[in-house]
Amino acid sequence: MAGPYATKDELAAALRTRVTADNTDMLNACLEAAAAEIDHECDRREGSPIPPGDALANRVNIARAVEWWRANDAAFGAVGFEQIGALQLPRDGFARHAFQLTPLKHQWGIA
C-alpha cells in the first residue's frame, strides 16, 4: 500500500472536528484501514499504483474512513439519535465503495 489517499486534515474536516494530539492516531488508523480496502478492491497491476492525488481514491478514502471512525458508536449495528430513534447501519460494508472504485480497478480475478 502506498499510503492513504487522503490526509488526516481532510478526514477531520469531513468529521467536523479538529486534528489534535488525542485523535491523530485514530484518524490515521481509519484512513489506513480504508486505503487498504481500496487497494484490495482495485487489485492494480504490479508497478501501476493508484496515482497520487487521484480524486476518486481520495473521496472514497474519506467516506470509508468516516465510517471506520464512527464504527465504535455503532458496535451493535445501530446508531441511536435522541430526536429520531435508532438508525440501522447499511449492511453492505464496503460494497457501495467498491462499486465507486470500478474505474480504478485493473484486474477482475480472471486468470
C-alpha positions as a Markdown table, in Angstrom:
| # | Residue | x | y | z |
|---|---|---|---|---|
| 1 | Met | 0.0 | 0.0 | 0.0 |
| 2 | Ala | 1.3 | 3.4 | -1.0 |
| 3 | Gly | -0.5 | 5.0 | 2.0 |
| 4 | Pro | -3.8 | 6.7 | 2.5 |
| 5 | Tyr | -5.3 | 8.7 | -0.4 |
| 6 | Ala | -6.4 | 11.5 | 1.9 |
| 7 | Thr | -4.9 | 13.4 | 4.8 |
| 8 | Lys | -5.9 | 13.4 | 8.4 |
| 9 | Asp | -6.9 | 17.1 | 8.0 |
| 10 | Glu | -9.3 | 16.2 | 5.2 |
| 11 | Leu | -10.8 | 13.4 | 7.4 |
| 12 | Ala | -11.1 | 15.8 | 10.4 |
| 13 | Ala | -12.9 | 18.3 | 8.2 |
| 14 | Ala | -15.3 | 15.6 | 7.0 |
| 15 | Leu | -16.0 | 14.7 | 10.6 |
| 16 | Arg | -16.4 | 18.4 | 11.5 |
| 17 | Thr | -13.6 | 18.2 | 14.1 |
| 18 | Arg | -10.0 | 19.4 | 14.5 |
| 19 | Val | -6.9 | 17.3 | 14.4 |
| 20 | Thr | -5.5 | 17.0 | 17.9 |
| 21 | Ala | -2.8 | 15.0 | 19.7 |
| 22 | Asp | -5.5 | 12.8 | 21.2 |
| 23 | Asn | -7.2 | 11.9 | 17.9 |
| 24 | Thr | -4.3 | 11.8 | 15.4 |
| 25 | Asp | -3.6 | 8.1 | 15.8 |
| 26 | Met | -7.3 | 7.2 | 15.3 |
| 27 | Leu | -7.6 | 9.5 | 12.3 |
| 28 | Asn | -4.6 | 7.9 | 10.7 |
| 29 | Ala | -5.8 | 4.3 | 11.5 |
| 30 | Cys | -9.2 | 5.0 | 9.9 |
| 31 | Leu | -7.5 | 6.4 | 6.8 |
| 32 | Glu | -5.1 | 3.5 | 6.5 |
| 33 | Ala | -7.9 | 0.9 | 7.0 |
| 34 | Ala | -9.9 | 2.5 | 4.3 |
| 35 | Ala | -6.9 | 2.7 | 2.0 |
| 36 | Ala | -6.1 | -1.0 | 2.5 |
| 37 | Glu | -9.7 | -1.8 | 1.4 |
| 38 | Ile | -9.3 | 0.5 | -1.7 |
| 39 | Asp | -6.0 | -1.2 | -2.7 |
| 40 | His | -7.5 | -4.7 | -2.2 |
| 41 | Glu | -10.6 | -3.8 | -4.3 |
| 42 | Cys | -8.7 | -2.1 | -7.1 |
| 43 | Asp | -6.2 | -5.0 | -7.5 |
| 44 | Arg | -3.8 | -2.9 | -9.5 |
| 45 | Arg | -1.2 | -4.5 | -11.7 |
| 46 | Glu | 2.3 | -4.7 | -10.3 |
| 47 | Gly | 4.1 | -1.4 | -10.8 |
| 48 | Ser | 0.9 | 0.5 | -11.5 |
| 49 | Pro | -0.3 | 2.0 | -8.3 |
| 50 | Ile | -3.3 | 4.4 | -8.0 |
| 51 | Pro | -1.8 | 7.8 | -9.0 |
| 52 | Pro | -1.1 | 10.2 | -6.1 |
| 53 | Gly | -3.8 | 12.8 | -5.9 |
| 54 | Asp | -6.5 | 10.7 | -7.6 |
| 55 | Ala | -9.8 | 12.4 | -6.8 |
| 56 | Leu | -11.9 | 9.2 | -6.7 |
| 57 | Ala | -9.5 | 7.4 | -4.4 |
| 58 | Asn | -9.4 | 10.5 | -2.2 |
| 59 | Arg | -13.2 | 10.7 | -1.9 |
| 60 | Val | -13.7 | 7.0 | -1.2 |
| 61 | Asn | -10.8 | 7.1 | 1.3 |
| 62 | Ile | -12.5 | 9.9 | 3.2 |
| 63 | Ala | -16.0 | 8.4 | 3.0 |
| 64 | Arg | -14.9 | 5.0 | 4.2 |
| 65 | Ala | -12.6 | 6.4 | 6.9 |
| 66 | Val | -15.6 | 8.4 | 8.3 |
| 67 | Glu | -17.4 | 5.0 | 8.6 |
| 68 | Trp | -14.5 | 3.5 | 10.3 |
| 69 | Trp | -14.3 | 6.4 | 12.7 |
| 70 | Arg | -18.0 | 6.1 | 13.6 |
| 71 | Ala | -17.9 | 2.3 | 13.9 |
| 72 | Asn | -17.3 | 2.4 | 17.6 |
| 73 | Asp | -20.6 | 4.3 | 18.0 |
| 74 | Ala | -22.4 | 1.6 | 16.2 |
| 75 | Ala | -20.9 | -1.5 | 17.7 |
| 76 | Phe | -24.2 | -3.4 | 17.5 |
| 77 | Gly | -25.3 | -2.3 | 14.1 |
| 78 | Ala | -27.4 | 0.7 | 15.0 |
| 79 | Val | -26.7 | 4.3 | 15.9 |
| 80 | Gly | -29.1 | 6.0 | 18.3 |
| 81 | Phe | -30.3 | 9.5 | 17.9 |
| 82 | Glu | -32.4 | 11.2 | 20.5 |
| 83 | Gln | -34.6 | 13.0 | 18.1 |
| 84 | Ile | -35.3 | 10.2 | 15.7 |
| 85 | Gly | -34.6 | 6.9 | 17.4 |
| 86 | Ala | -32.1 | 4.2 | 16.4 |
| 87 | Leu | -30.9 | 4.1 | 12.8 |
| 88 | Gln | -29.7 | 0.8 | 11.4 |
| 89 | Leu | -26.4 | 1.0 | 9.6 |
| 90 | Pro | -26.1 | -0.3 | 6.0 |
| 91 | Arg | -25.1 | -3.9 | 5.9 |
| 92 | Asp | -23.1 | -3.9 | 2.7 |
| 93 | Gly | -19.9 | -2.8 | 4.3 |
| 94 | Phe | -17.5 | -1.8 | 1.6 |
| 95 | Ala | -19.7 | -2.9 | -1.3 |
| 96 | Arg | -21.0 | 0.5 | -2.3 |
| 97 | His | -17.5 | 2.0 | -2.2 |
| 98 | Ala | -16.2 | -0.9 | -4.3 |
| 99 | Phe | -18.7 | -0.1 | -7.0 |
| 100 | Gln | -17.5 | 3.5 | -7.0 |
| 101 | Leu | -13.9 | 2.3 | -7.5 |
| 102 | Thr | -14.7 | 0.4 | -10.7 |
| 103 | Pro | -12.8 | 3.0 | -12.9 |
| 104 | Leu | -9.6 | 2.3 | -10.9 |
| 105 | Lys | -9.8 | -1.4 | -11.0 |
| 106 | His | -7.2 | -3.3 | -13.1 |
| 107 | Gln | -7.9 | -7.0 | -12.5 |
| 108 | Trp | -11.2 | -8.8 | -12.1 |
| 109 | Gly | -9.9 | -12.1 | -10.7 |
| 110 | Ile | -9.9 | -13.8 | -14.1 |
| 111 | Ala | -6.9 | -15.8 | -14.9 |
